[in-house]
């Protein structure tokens, strides 16, 4: 039922079926229910060049989506995420229709606290919903939380393996060029540790469709100072490669 409101973005409709649904595309089924979504193209290229990935499925279109499986563990699939909730979380909804039920996300984001070092892992507890996509999947709220049972399993594994990590909220925004000083301070004050562009949408899709989803995001550029600092975060190839390998194990844990 549609809840009417003065502002269209807050008019949530809890109907389970829309006019256009993921099944409408007849996307087919994948060979496994486990998937990693990564934002590290150089890691994907390295895995492909070394023969550690092989093609699983291509979703055709103006911007084709390529899905691969690991040669040493065909039960784990991997794909390169697309920027922003409509693309990344929209594809996640499609992946779920194709049989995906366990997803680990790994990417990077801008830190709101300079004490978060480059490469420091954040286990995502939830996201501040400063975007539009998630409001079509869940009723309005300031924060959308990950499933505590899933996040707890990830935390337990990281602790068992002595992997250093932080835990907390991200700030999901649509507008990379509108991360103003006052907004940064507000989001930091309400618990945001990293800013990114996908988590609120991905978490909302997982909750709406009812599948397992976890996310690890590593500290990248720094937005906490007087000026933005890139900190060379995209050059940390070792951290990025290791994070994918970690998610390859965690997708079994969740």
C-alpha positions as CSV (number, residue, x, y, z in Angstrom):
1,X,0.0,0.0,0.0
2,X,1.3,3.5,-0.9
3,X,1.8,5.8,2.1
4,X,1.1,9.3,0.6
5,X,3.3,12.2,1.6
6,X,4.0,15.8,0.6
7,X,7.5,14.7,-0.7
8,X,7.5,11.9,-3.3
9,X,10.7,10.3,-2.1
10,X,8.9,9.5,1.2
11,X,5.9,7.8,-0.4
12,X,7.0,4.2,0.3
13,X,4.9,1.4,-1.3
14,X,5.3,-2.0,0.4
15,X,3.8,-3.9,-2.6
16,X,6.0,-6.9,-3.3
17,X,5.4,-6.8,-7.1
18,X,6.0,-3.8,-9.3
19,X,5.2,-3.2,-13.0
20,X,8.7,-4.1,-13.9
21,X,10.4,-6.8,-11.8
22,X,13.9,-8.5,-12.0
23,X,12.1,-11.7,-13.3
24,X,10.8,-9.6,-16.2
25,X,14.3,-9.7,-17.8
26,X,14.4,-13.5,-17.8
27,X,18.0,-13.2,-16.6
28,X,18.6,-17.0,-16.1
29,X,20.1,-18.7,-13.1
30,X,23.7,-18.7,-11.9
31,X,25.6,-21.8,-10.8
32,X,26.0,-20.7,-7.2
33,X,24.3,-18.6,-4.6
34,X,27.5,-17.0,-3.3
35,X,28.9,-13.7,-4.8
36,X,31.5,-11.1,-4.1
37,X,30.8,-7.6,-5.4
38,X,34.1,-5.7,-5.6
39,X,35.1,-2.2,-6.7
40,X,38.7,-3.1,-7.4
41,X,39.1,-3.4,-11.2
42,X,42.8,-4.0,-11.0
43,X,42.2,-7.0,-8.7
44,X,39.7,-8.4,-11.2
45,X,42.3,-7.9,-14.0
46,X,45.0,-9.6,-12.0
47,X,42.8,-12.6,-11.2
48,X,41.8,-12.9,-14.9
49,X,45.3,-12.6,-16.2
50,X,46.6,-15.3,-13.8
51,X,43.8,-17.7,-14.8
52,X,42.1,-17.6,-11.4
53,X,38.7,-16.5,-12.9
54,X,36.6,-17.9,-15.7
55,X,33.4,-16.5,-17.2
56,X,30.2,-17.5,-15.5
57,X,27.5,-15.2,-17.1
58,X,27.1,-11.9,-19.0
59,X,24.1,-9.8,-18.5
60,X,23.8,-8.0,-21.9
61,X,22.8,-4.4,-22.4
62,X,24.3,-1.0,-23.1
63,X,26.5,-1.5,-20.1
64,X,27.0,-5.3,-19.9
65,X,27.6,-6.9,-16.5
66,X,30.3,-9.6,-16.4
67,X,30.1,-12.3,-13.7
68,X,33.0,-14.7,-13.1
69,X,33.7,-17.8,-11.0
70,X,36.9,-18.7,-9.2
71,X,38.7,-21.6,-10.9
72,X,39.9,-23.0,-7.6
73,X,36.4,-22.6,-6.0
74,X,33.6,-22.4,-8.6
75,X,31.1,-22.0,-5.8
76,X,32.2,-18.4,-5.4
77,X,31.2,-15.9,-8.1
78,X,32.6,-12.3,-8.4
79,X,31.6,-9.2,-10.3
80,X,32.7,-5.6,-10.6
81,X,30.3,-3.3,-8.9
82,X,29.0,-0.2,-10.6
83,X,29.0,3.2,-9.0
84,X,25.9,4.4,-7.1
85,X,22.9,2.7,-5.6
86,X,20.7,2.6,-8.8
87,X,23.4,0.7,-10.7
88,X,25.0,-1.4,-7.9
89,X,22.0,-2.1,-5.8
90,X,19.7,-2.4,-8.8
91,X,22.1,-5.1,-10.2
92,X,22.1,-6.8,-6.7
93,X,18.3,-7.1,-7.0
94,X,18.8,-8.8,-10.4
95,X,21.5,-11.1,-9.0
96,X,19.1,-12.3,-6.3
97,X,16.6,-13.2,-8.9
98,X,19.4,-15.2,-10.6
99,X,19.8,-17.3,-7.4
100,X,22.3,-15.2,-5.3
101,X,21.6,-15.5,-1.6
102,X,24.9,-14.7,0.1
103,X,26.8,-11.6,-0.9
104,X,30.0,-10.0,0.4
105,X,30.8,-6.5,-0.7
106,X,34.3,-5.0,-0.7
107,X,35.2,-1.5,-1.7
108,X,36.7,1.7,-0.4
109,X,35.4,5.0,0.8
110,X,36.4,8.4,2.1
111,X,37.1,8.6,5.8
112,X,35.3,11.2,8.1
113,X,38.0,10.7,10.8
114,X,41.6,11.2,9.9
115,X,42.5,8.6,12.6
116,X,41.1,5.9,10.2
117,X,44.2,4.9,8.3
118,X,44.4,4.1,4.6
119,X,43.6,0.4,4.3
120,X,41.8,0.1,7.7
121,X,38.8,-2.1,7.3
122,X,35.3,-1.0,8.3
123,X,32.7,-3.8,9.0
124,X,29.5,-2.1,8.0
125,X,26.8,-2.1,10.7
126,X,24.5,0.1,8.6
127,X,24.3,3.2,6.4
128,X,22.9,6.7,6.9
129,X,20.4,7.0,4.1
130,X,21.4,10.2,2.3
131,X,20.4,9.0,-1.2
132,X,17.1,8.1,-3.0
133,X,17.2,4.5,-4.0
134,X,16.7,2.8,-0.6
135,X,13.5,4.7,0.0
136,X,11.8,2.6,-2.7
137,X,12.7,-0.6,-0.9
138,X,12.1,0.3,2.8
139,X,10.0,2.8,4.7
140,X,11.8,6.2,5.5
141,X,14.3,6.1,8.3
142,X,17.6,7.9,9.0
143,X,19.6,4.7,9.1
144,X,19.3,1.2,7.5
145,X,21.1,-1.5,9.5
146,X,22.6,-4.7,8.3
147,X,21.4,-8.0,9.7
148,X,23.1,-8.2,13.1
149,X,23.3,-12.0,12.8
150,X,25.2,-11.7,9.6
151,X,27.4,-8.9,10.8
152,X,28.1,-10.8,14.0
153,X,29.3,-13.9,12.0
154,X,31.7,-11.7,10.1
155,X,33.0,-10.0,13.2
156,X,33.6,-13.4,14.9
157,X,35.6,-14.7,11.9
158,X,37.7,-11.5,11.7
159,X,38.5,-11.8,15.4
160,X,39.3,-15.5,15.1
161,X,41.7,-14.8,12.3
162,X,43.2,-11.7,14.0
163,X,42.1,-9.3,11.3
164,X,42.1,-5.7,12.5
165,X,38.9,-3.9,11.8
166,X,36.5,-1.1,12.8
167,X,32.8,-1.4,13.1
168,X,30.2,1.2,12.4
169,X,28.1,3.2,10.0
170,X,28.8,4.5,6.5
171,X,27.2,7.6,5.0
172,X,25.7,6.8,1.6
173,X,25.3,9.8,-0.6
174,X,24.4,10.3,-4.3
175,X,26.3,13.5,-4.7
176,X,30.1,13.2,-4.5
177,X,30.6,16.9,-5.1
178,X,28.1,18.0,-2.3
179,X,29.9,16.5,0.7
180,X,30.1,19.9,2.4
181,X,31.9,20.6,5.7
182,X,28.7,20.9,7.7
183,X,27.3,17.7,6.3
184,X,30.5,15.9,7.1
185,X,30.5,17.1,10.7
186,X,26.8,16.1,11.1
187,X,27.3,12.6,9.6
188,X,30.4,12.1,11.7
189,X,28.5,13.2,14.9
190,X,25.8,10.6,14.2
191,X,28.2,7.8,13.8
192,X,29.3,7.8,10.2
193,X,32.9,6.7,9.7
194,X,33.2,6.4,5.9
195,X,31.3,8.0,3.1
196,X,30.4,6.0,0.0
197,X,27.7,5.7,-2.6
198,X,26.2,2.2,-2.5
199,X,25.6,0.7,1.0
200,X,22.2,2.1,1.9
201,X,20.8,0.8,-1.4
202,X,22.5,-2.6,-1.2
203,X,21.4,-3.2,2.4
204,X,17.8,-2.1,1.6
205,X,17.6,-4.6,-1.3
206,X,18.9,-7.4,0.9
207,X,16.4,-6.7,3.6
208,X,13.5,-6.3,1.2
209,X,14.3,-9.5,-0.7
210,X,15.5,-11.4,2.4
211,X,19.0,-12.6,1.6
212,X,22.4,-12.5,3.4
213,X,24.5,-9.4,2.8
214,X,27.7,-8.2,4.4
215,X,30.2,-5.4,3.6
216,X,33.8,-4.5,4.3
217,X,35.0,-1.1,3.2
218,X,38.5,0.1,3.6
219,X,39.6,3.6,4.5
220,X,40.6,5.6,1.5
221,X,40.7,9.4,0.9
222,X,40.3,11.8,3.8
223,X,37.5,14.3,4.1
224,X,38.1,15.2,7.7
225,X,40.6,18.1,7.2
226,X,40.4,21.6,5.9
227,X,41.1,20.2,2.4
228,X,40.4,16.9,0.8
229,X,43.3,14.5,0.7
230,X,43.5,11.6,-1.8
231,X,46.1,9.8,0.3
232,X,47.0,7.5,-2.7
233,X,44.3,5.1,-1.7
234,X,43.7,3.6,-5.1
235,X,47.4,2.4,-5.3
236,X,47.1,0.1,-2.3
237,X,46.9,-3.0,-4.5
238,X,48.0,-5.4,-1.8
239,X,45.2,-4.3,0.6
240,X,42.6,-4.5,-2.2
241,X,43.7,-8.0,-3.4
242,X,43.7,-9.3,0.2
243,X,40.3,-7.9,0.9
244,X,38.8,-9.8,-2.1
245,X,40.5,-13.0,-0.8
246,X,39.1,-12.4,2.6
247,X,35.6,-11.9,1.2
248,X,36.0,-15.2,-0.7
249,X,36.2,-16.9,2.7
250,X,33.5,-14.8,4.4
251,X,30.9,-15.5,1.8
252,X,30.8,-19.1,3.3
253,X,30.6,-17.7,6.8
254,X,27.5,-15.6,6.4
